[in-house]
């Protein structure tokens, strides 16, 4: 009995370590997740509703810098429409630094970002930090939540 308990304890410990945040993903998993992360941002700037519907699920929760109200999926979609309505265009998008924590079918990214946009003929550059949650649902990554802040220059 004591031996069985010891074996079960070892197995439970190994499983906990395998599912913990310290486990590195395979390079192809990292590349896939980063591709999805960039697709979400680009889909928003382009108001690509088909892509946004695939990647930003109904239970999305968003906290953006400078906005008192937290947003949901409908708000995210409306903001994308509004950006396009002003003639908004993404010129450049970069993620200079990204760290990822893996928790099985959940990944949390911590990134710095810089993007350049053009609205009403005027260009602006914005930089900040983003913490994003990704969940693998039905074999595909979705982005049901994020928090961004902007760095003032």
KAJO-V5550 format. One record per residue. N is the residue number from 1. PSI is psi in whole degrees, 0 to 359 (none if undefined). OMEGA is omega as a letter, one per 40 degrees, with the letter a starting at -180 (none if undefined). D_CENTER is the distance of its C-alpha to the mean C-alpha in whole Angstrom. Layout:
n=(N;N)
psi=(PSI;PSI)
omega=(OMEGA;OMEGA)
d_center=(D_CENTER;D_CENTER)
This chain:
n=(1;2;3;4;5;6;7;8;9;10;11;12;13;14;15;16;17;18;19;20;21;22;23;24;25;26;27;28;29;30;31;32;33;34;35;36;37;38;39;40;41;42;43;44;45;46;47;48;49;50;51;52;53;54;55;56;57;58;59;60;61;62;63;64;65;66;67;68;69;70;71;72;73;74;75;76;77;78;79;80;81;82;83;84;85;86;87;88;89;90;91;92;93;94;95;96;97;98;99;100;101;102;103;104;105;106;107;108;109;110;111;112;113;114;115;116;117;118;119;120;121;122;123;124;125;126;127;128;129;130;131;132;133;134;135;136;137;138;139;140;141;142;143;144;145;146;147;148;149;150;151;152;153)
psi=(317;321;317;317;319;317;315;321;319;317;316;319;318;319;318;320;321;328;356;173;343;354;124;145;160;152;323;328;318;313;319;315;316;328;317;317;313;324;322;311;312;322;321;310;329;357;45;86;325;314;317;320;327;324;337;98;169;331;20;142;126;136;116;146;133;0;124;320;132;150;161;186;315;320;318;313;319;318;323;318;314;320;316;324;333;6;18;141;133;127;317;143;125;148;87;328;133;130;146;135;134;134;69;243;16;136;141;125;143;117;157;148;156;132;149;131;163;127;131;39;0;135;146;150;133;140;154;199;150;136;119;142;132;138;130;116;126;38;2;144;137;165;79;6;148;163;125;152;153;145;120;136;none)
omega=(i;i;i;i;i;i;i;i;i;i;i;i;i;i;i;i;a;a;a;a;a;a;i;i;i;a;a;i;i;a;i;a;a;i;i;i;i;i;i;a;a;i;i;a;a;a;i;a;i;i;i;i;i;a;a;a;a;a;a;i;a;i;a;i;i;i;a;a;i;a;i;a;a;i;i;i;a;i;i;i;a;i;i;a;i;a;a;a;i;i;a;i;a;i;a;a;i;i;a;i;a;i;a;a;i;i;i;i;i;a;i;a;i;i;i;i;i;i;i;i;a;i;i;i;i;i;i;i;i;i;a;i;i;i;i;i;i;i;a;i;i;a;a;i;i;i;i;i;a;i;i;i;none)
d_center=(46;45;44;42;40;40;38;36;35;34;32;30;29;28;26;24;24;22;20;19;17;19;19;18;16;18;18;17;14;13;13;12;9;9;10;8;5;8;10;8;9;12;13;12;15;17;17;17;17;17;14;12;14;13;10;9;12;15;14;11;11;10;12;13;15;19;18;20;19;16;15;14;14;17;16;13;16;18;17;16;20;21;20;21;24;25;25;22;21;18;20;18;14;14;12;15;14;11;12;10;12;13;14;16;14;11;9;7;6;9;9;12;12;15;15;19;20;23;24;28;29;28;25;23;20;18;16;14;11;8;7;4;5;6;9;12;14;17;16;13;10;8;5;8;7;6;9;10;14;16;18;22;24)
